[in-house]
Structure formats: C-alpha cells, structure tokens
Amino acid sequence: MTESLTFADSIHISADPMTVYRTVADVTRTGEWSPICRECWWDEGDGPRVGAWFTGRNVTPDREWQTRSRVVVADEGRAFGWNVGPGRVNWTYSMQDADGGTLLTESWEFLPEGQEFFAEKYGARASEEIAARTASAQTGIPETLAAIKQVVEAR
C-alpha cells in the first residue's frame, strides 16, 4: 500500500464558480447532497478556511460513524478540500469557468496512511474494506455531483 487510490468525476452547473464554491464550502449543507454523510458541523468558531476543523456523521445500512476533518484548501471560487483522519483521505471540490457556468470536479484520494490504518483496523478483511470504500467513492461521487447541481440550480 504505497500509492494513493483515487477517483474523480465532473459535472457542469449553470451557476458561476463563486456560487458553487459557497455552496460546497458550507459543510453544514453536506447532508443535502451526500449519499453517506448525513450532516457536518464546524468546531466552535470555525468555518471554511484552511486549518478549520469539522465533524461529519455518516450513515450506511450497516453502520453509523463520525469523522474528523481539517480544511486543507479554501481558495474561493476555485477549490475547497479537506483531509479526513487526518492523514487518511483527501476530498476536494474544484471549480472552473465553463460554458457560461462552472465545471465542478469532486476528487477522492485514499492515502497510503489511510490504507495502513485499514490494515491495522480490519486485519485480514482490510482489502475487502478498502475495495468497498473505493466502490463507494466511484458510485457516490457522481450521485453527489448530480445532487449538488440540483441544489445550486434550484436557487
């Protein structure tokens, strides 16, 4: 487990990059579009800035859990991203002007440190758990992007 596992997908949204940025950088709204993350909340006094911390509550049919994340990118109108764990998984939204709107890209990177954590936590089942997280990103990202598009364009 020496290299990251990655996946990314994009969607066109009929809104300017700043509007899209303000939407996705408001992690308290994540439950509106994520198929797994039901809610997020900032640590007291924090917000969408590099170094800020937030907690997410995730739910699947099999389990419920919370994660701690730290914002690592907050470039208004261009990119917003965070690191889960920290040091385990990077999630990033990137925005660029495109055809009178915004091309929004969501990227997922399962870092070697995260995979090592899974090896320690799950032992012989680690490969199966890692494959499940990869499959979840591959199906969840397109679903999330479609939901964000719907939320932003309904404004």
C-alpha positions as CSV (number, residue, x, y, z in Angstrom):
1,M,0.0,0.0,0.0
2,T,2.5,2.6,-1.2
3,E,0.3,4.6,-3.5
4,S,-3.0,6.5,-3.2
5,L,-6.2,5.2,-4.6
6,T,-8.0,8.0,-6.5
7,F,-11.2,8.7,-8.3
8,A,-12.7,12.0,-9.7
9,D,-15.7,13.0,-11.7
10,S,-17.1,16.3,-13.0
11,I,-20.4,17.9,-13.8
12,H,-21.5,21.2,-15.4
13,I,-23.5,23.5,-13.2
14,S,-25.4,26.5,-14.5
15,A,-24.0,29.0,-11.9
16,D,-20.9,30.9,-11.5
17,P,-17.8,29.4,-9.7
18,M,-18.2,31.6,-6.7
19,T,-21.8,30.4,-6.1
20,V,-20.8,26.8,-6.5
21,Y,-17.8,27.4,-4.1
22,R,-20.0,29.0,-1.4
23,T,-22.4,26.0,-1.6
24,V,-19.8,23.2,-1.3
25,A,-17.7,25.1,1.2
26,D,-20.7,25.3,3.6
27,V,-20.1,21.8,5.1
28,T,-23.2,22.2,7.2
29,R,-25.2,21.6,4.0
30,T,-23.4,18.3,3.1
31,G,-26.4,16.3,4.1
32,E,-28.4,17.9,1.3
33,W,-26.3,16.1,-1.4
34,S,-24.2,13.3,0.1
35,P,-25.4,9.7,-0.1
36,I,-23.5,8.8,3.1
37,C,-22.7,11.9,5.1
38,R,-25.9,13.0,6.7
39,E,-24.6,16.1,8.5
40,C,-21.5,18.1,9.3
41,W,-20.8,20.8,11.8
42,W,-17.8,23.1,12.3
43,D,-15.9,23.2,15.5
44,E,-16.9,26.3,17.5
45,G,-15.8,29.4,15.8
46,D,-14.5,27.6,12.7
47,G,-15.7,28.0,9.1
48,P,-14.5,27.4,5.5
49,R,-10.8,28.4,5.9
50,V,-7.6,26.5,5.8
51,G,-6.9,24.8,9.2
52,A,-10.6,24.8,10.3
53,W,-11.9,21.5,11.7
54,F,-15.3,19.9,11.4
55,T,-17.1,16.7,12.2
56,G,-19.2,14.6,9.9
57,R,-21.8,12.0,10.7
58,N,-22.0,9.2,8.1
59,V,-24.7,6.5,7.8
60,T,-24.9,3.4,5.7
61,P,-27.3,0.4,6.0
62,D,-24.5,-1.4,8.0
63,R,-23.3,1.3,10.4
64,E,-23.1,4.9,11.6
65,W,-19.9,6.7,12.4
66,Q,-18.3,10.1,12.8
67,T,-15.2,11.5,11.2
68,R,-12.9,14.5,12.0
69,S,-11.7,16.6,9.1
70,R,-9.4,19.5,8.6
71,V,-9.8,22.0,5.7
72,V,-6.6,21.9,3.6
73,V,-7.8,24.1,0.6
74,A,-10.1,27.1,0.7
75,D,-9.4,29.0,-2.5
76,E,-12.6,31.0,-3.0
77,G,-14.2,30.3,-6.4
78,R,-11.6,27.7,-7.3
79,A,-11.2,24.8,-4.8
80,F,-12.3,23.6,-1.4
81,G,-10.9,20.5,0.2
82,W,-10.4,18.6,3.5
83,N,-8.4,15.8,4.9
84,V,-10.2,13.1,6.9
85,G,-8.5,11.4,9.8
86,P,-6.4,13.5,9.4
87,G,-4.0,11.9,7.0
88,R,-6.3,9.2,5.7
89,V,-8.4,10.5,2.8
90,N,-8.5,13.8,0.9
91,W,-11.7,15.1,-0.6
92,T,-11.6,18.2,-2.9
93,Y,-14.1,20.2,-5.0
94,S,-12.5,22.1,-7.8
95,M,-14.4,24.8,-9.9
96,Q,-13.6,26.3,-13.2
97,D,-15.5,28.6,-15.6
98,A,-17.1,26.5,-18.4
99,D,-19.7,27.3,-21.0
100,G,-21.4,30.1,-19.0
101,G,-21.3,28.1,-15.8
102,T,-19.0,26.0,-13.7
103,L,-17.3,22.7,-14.2
104,L,-17.4,21.2,-10.8
105,T,-15.0,18.3,-10.1
106,E,-15.1,16.2,-7.0
107,S,-11.9,14.2,-6.2
108,W,-11.2,11.5,-3.7
109,E,-7.8,10.3,-2.7
110,F,-7.4,7.3,-0.2
111,L,-3.9,7.9,1.1
112,P,-1.4,5.2,1.9
113,E,-1.7,6.2,5.6
114,G,-5.4,5.6,5.4
115,Q,-4.9,2.2,3.8
116,E,-2.4,1.3,6.5
117,F,-5.0,2.4,9.1
118,F,-7.5,0.0,7.5
119,A,-4.9,-2.8,7.6
120,E,-4.5,-2.3,11.3
121,K,-8.2,-1.9,12.0
122,Y,-9.6,-4.7,9.8
123,G,-6.7,-7.2,9.5
124,A,-7.4,-9.9,7.0
125,R,-10.6,-8.0,5.9
126,A,-8.6,-4.8,5.0
127,S,-8.5,-5.5,1.2
128,E,-12.3,-6.1,1.2
129,E,-12.9,-2.9,3.3
130,I,-10.6,-0.8,1.0
131,A,-12.4,-2.2,-2.1
132,A,-15.8,-1.2,-0.5
133,R,-14.6,2.3,0.1
134,T,-13.3,2.6,-3.4
135,A,-16.6,1.3,-4.9
136,S,-18.5,3.8,-2.6
137,A,-16.4,6.7,-4.0
138,Q,-17.0,5.6,-7.6
139,T,-20.7,5.4,-7.2
140,G,-21.1,8.2,-4.6
141,I,-19.2,11.0,-6.3
142,P,-21.4,11.0,-9.5
143,E,-24.5,10.9,-7.2
144,T,-23.2,13.7,-5.1
145,L,-22.3,15.9,-8.1
146,A,-25.8,15.4,-9.5
147,A,-27.4,16.4,-6.2
148,I,-25.2,19.5,-5.8
149,K,-26.1,20.5,-9.4
150,Q,-29.8,20.2,-8.5
151,V,-29.4,22.2,-5.2
152,V,-27.4,25.0,-6.9
153,E,-29.6,25.3,-10.0
154,A,-32.8,25.4,-7.9
155,R,-31.7,28.7,-6.3
